[in-house]
Amino acid sequence: MSDETPDPAPGTPADFEASLEALETLVARMESGELGLEQSLEEFQQGMQLVDRCQRALDEAQRRMEALTTETSTSGNPEAASGTPPATDDDAPVPF
């Protein structure tokens, strides 16, 4: 990344995209076979950091999706929001 472009915030979609692109470039360099052992180890370490950033971004996206799903499923159903399951015929009193 250049010094002119600020790094995206960790865990954001932009961070995921930037990290994934950097990881793909790094893998291509490593697969070329032109790196020495020490440089390969440094590239591998950097790659593991990029994988970690990608995983954090994916975890954040999943958390947001779960929150939106919960919000959507409870917005039209007050019983679901309270945690009380809806009444069913099984809950009706027995007539005898």
Number of C-alpha atoms within 10 A of each C-alpha: 8 6 6 6 7 8 12 14 11 15 18 18 16 14 19 22 14 18 22 17 13 16 21 14 13 17 14 11 14 17 11 8 10 10 13 10 10 9 12 17 13 12 18 16 12 15 20 13 14 22 16 14 20 23 14 17 22 16 14 16 15 12 12 12 12 12 12 12 12 13 12 11 13 15 12 10 11 12 13 14 14 9 9 9 9 10 9 7 6 7 8 8 7 6 4 3
